[in-house]
């Protein structure tokens, strides 16, 4: 049997006061209503004893705010997004907000379902890691005046609030490090998507080669699908190391999920890092700790990304943003043995 939700009226009857008085106290407005300290304390005590839970949707309809944020990430099981979600939750709490989470799994339909669900829950705004092809979803939010911020990636053709790593700069510096350590045939494995974060990483890779006098070879670029990335990464590694196509002497992996899978394959094939192949990963993973060679990786500033995403959204909710805000966050390279010169 489902237990009946405790109402303001139930609390009022038990205390022996009006429902309006209970409402004032539980909404923190007892001073405005000139409620005595003893009465306010008693109302709060009874509310706690009765396990009163406010109806946020009803409250939102009445006051125009629910103080909740909807967060949609690509994959909450990915350590990168899990950590972002955790920091966003803490930052939101500091500002009196609760966060509702959802994973799109890079699926367009699931992304729309989450947006609809959160809006039906009367969230005050959304922080979204958009999926490929979701421009129409984002345009719909803009048209309806829904406060939102895109995080980690965006769309070149859409002007929106955006908080992202400086992906071009991060990848550029990683490739430059490999070149400085003597690598001349550098390949890259990236996801096949039009989303800005991946395109900027690929562009940063190409620009680093060009600026250091290395002509880009299209055979060095391997793109894999998100749905079948494990199989695709294996095929890509075999192709990039094939002597007939001119084997690369170093690889950069555009995400940590690609990196983890690639390292498994390299190990199974007996490819030594860095003796046979230099390696750099975009993002870190706990799995790196178990690899015999310490992995060089690009460390994104998750604290800055999260804080900027929350603050940009809250400013938009409060009507302080007249123009779209774009925040580029710098990253750093954590040096391991994997990017060292070949021996």
C-alpha positions, 0 to 999 in steps of 0.5 A, spaced: 500 500 500 502 506 497 503 511 503 499 518 503 504 524 502 504 528 508 501 535 506 501 542 509 494 541 512 496 535 516 502 538 519 497 544 520 492 540 524 497 537 528 500 543 530 494 547 531 495 553 526 493 555 519 496 551 513 498 558 511 502 559 517 506 552 516 507 554 508 510 561 511 515 557 515 517 551 511 518 556 505 523 560 510 518 566 510 516 566 518 520 573 519 515 576 513 509 573 516 511 575 523 511 568 526 514 567 533 521 563 534 517 558 538 512 556 533 516 556 527 521 551 531 515 547 533 512 547 526 519 544 523 520 539 528 513 536 527 514 536 519 521 532 520 517 527 525 512 526 519 517 526 514 514 531 510 517 532 503 515 538 499 512 537 492 517 540 488 513 540 481 507 544 485 512 549 488 515 550 482 508 552 479 507 556 484 513 560 485 516 559 478 522 555 481 523 548 483 531 549 484 532 543 480 537 542 474 537 537 469 544 534 467 544 530 461 551 527 459 553 522 454 555 516 459 555 516 466 559 510 467 565 513 463 569 516 469 570 523 465 562 524 465 561 521 472 566 526 475 563 532 472 556 530 474 559 529 481 562 536 481 556 539 478 552 536 484 556 539 489 557 546 485 549 546 485 548 544 492 552 550 494 547 554 490 541 551 493 540 547 487 538 539 486 541 535 480 537 530 476 541 526 472 541 522 465 545 518 460 543 519 453 548 514 451 549 518 445 542 516 442 538 521 439 531 519 442 534 518 449 536 525 449 530 527 447 526 523 452 531 526 457 529 533 455 522 532 456 522 528 462 526 533 466 522 539 463 516 535 465 519 535 472 519 543 472 527 543 472 529 550 472 534 549 467 539 544 463 546 542 462 547 538 456 552 534 453 549 534 446 549 528 441 550 528 434 544 530 430 541 534 436 541 541 433 533 541 432 533 539 440 537 544 442 534 549 437 527 547 440 530 549 447 532 556 445 525 557 441 522 556 448 526 560 452 529 554 456 535 556 460 540 551 458 548 550 457 552 545 453 558 542 456 564 538 453 561 539 446 557 544 441 555 545 434 558 550 430 552 553 427 548 554 433 550 560 438 548 557 445 551 558 452 557 553 452 563 550 456 568 546 453 575 544 454 580 548 449 580 541 445 584 544 439 590 547 444 590 541 448 591 536 442 596 541 438 600 540 445 600 533 445 602 532 438 607 537 439 610 533 445 611 527 441 614 530 435 619 533 440 621 526 442 622 524 435 616 521 432 615 523 425 609 518 423 603 520 428 596 517 427 590 518 431 584 514 433 577 518 434 570 518 434 566 519 427 562 525 429 561 532 427 560 534 434 565 540 435 569 537 441 572 531 436 573 536 430 577 541 434 581 535 436 582 532 429 584 539 427 589 541 433 592 534 431 593 536 423 595 543 425 601 541 430 603 536 424 603 542 419 606 547 424 612 542 425 614 541 418 610 534 417 605 533 412 599 530 414 597 523 411 590 521 411 592 514 412 594 516 419 587 518 421 582 512 423 575 514 425 571 509 429 563 509 431 561 510 438 556 504 437 562 499 435 568 502 438 571 496 441 571 492 434 573 498 430 579 500 434 582 493 433 581 494 426 584 501 426 590 499 430 591 493 425 591 498 419 595 503 423 601 498 424 600 495 418 607 495 414 604 495 407 600 502 409 606 505 412 606 504 420 606 510 424 611 510 430 606 514 435 598 514 436 594 519 440 587 517 442 581 522 442 578 519 448 579 515 454 574 509 452 578 509 445 585 509 449 583 503 454 581 499 448 587 500 444 592 499 450 588 492 451 589 491 443 597 493 443 598 489 449 595 483 446 599 484 440 606 485 443 607 492 441 611 495 446 610 502 449 614 506 448 619 502 445 615 500 439 610 506 439 609 512 442 602 513 446 598 519 448 591 519 451 586 525 451 583 524 458 585 519 464 583 512 466 584 508 472 586 502 468 592 506 466 595 504 473 595 497 471 599 498 464 606 497 465 608 503 462 605 510 465 601 513 460 601 520 458 595 524 458 591 530 457 588 532 463 582 536 463 580 541 468 573 538 470 573 543 476 573 549 472 568 546 467 563 544 472 563 550 476 563 554 469 557 550 467 553 551 473 554 558 474 553 560 466 546 556 467 544 560 474 546 566 471 541 565 465 536 562 469 536 569 473 536 573 466 543 576 467 545 573 460 543 577 454 548 574 450 550 567 449 557 565 453 562 561 451 567 559 456 574 555 453 577 551 459 585 550 459 587 543 460 594 540 462 599 534 459 600 529 465 607 526 462 608 519 463 613 514 459 608 512 453 610 519 450 618 518 450 622 517 444 623 510 441 629 506 444 
